[in-house]
Amino acid sequence: MKIMYSIIKHQKTYFNSNKRELSPLTLKVIAADIQMDISTISRATNGKYVQLPWGCIELKSFFSEGVLTRDNKLISNT
């Protein structure tokens, strides 16, 4: 539950809009947020899914590196 609450906190654009745009997010950010080791976050999210009103989504899909656009906006590489 801690991991999912942290994902929701860091992916507000995805959960609060119809665009479903992911923000860059790494396991390290979640681990620091809930004060656990990165390997624990990785094991806890591996092969796990969350049921949302718009479908069943793998937890690992919420994690991605960031890419800078030409206008210096940081977006998810997915």
N, C-alpha and C positions, 0 to 999 in steps of 0.2 A: 504494500500500500504506500509506503514512503516513497518508493521509486516512482510509482505512477503519479502521485501528487506532485513530485518534483518535475516530472516530465510535463504535466499540465501547466505548472507554473512557468516553465521555460518555453513552452510552445503555445503561448496565448493566441497568436494569430491563427494557428491551425484549429484550435478548439473554439474560438470565439467569432469566426467569420465563415462565410460560405466559400472563400477562396481555397481553404485547406493548404495554405503555404507553410512549409516548415522553416523554422529558423535554424541556423547552425547550432548544433548541440553535440557535445561529446560525453562519453562515459565519465570522463574526469570531472566535468561540471556537476553532474548528478552526484557523483561520489563525494565531492567537496560539500555540496549542498546538504546532503543527509549524513555526512560524516561517516562514510563507509569506504572500504577499499574498492578501487576500480575493478579488481577481479571479482569481487562480490556482486557488483552491479552487472558485470558481464554474464556471470553464471545465472543470476536471477532473471535476466531478460532473454537469455538464450532459449529459443523454442517456445516462448510465451506469447500469447495473443491477448488483445483487449477487444471486447465487444462494444462497438460504438453505434449510435443510431444510423450511421452511413456505411457500416460494414465492420468486419472483423479485421483488425490491423495487427501485424507483428510488432512487438515492442521495439525490436532492433531497427525498424524502419523510422523511428523518431530520431535516430542519431545519424548525423552527417557532419562533414567538415564544411567550413565556410569558403565562399569564393567571392572575391571583390569584382563588382561590375565596373563598367567604364565610368559610371557616375559615382564611384567609391561607395556603393551600397553593398553591405555584406549579406549575401544570400546563401541558402543551403545549396550544396552541389547536386542535390537530387531534384 
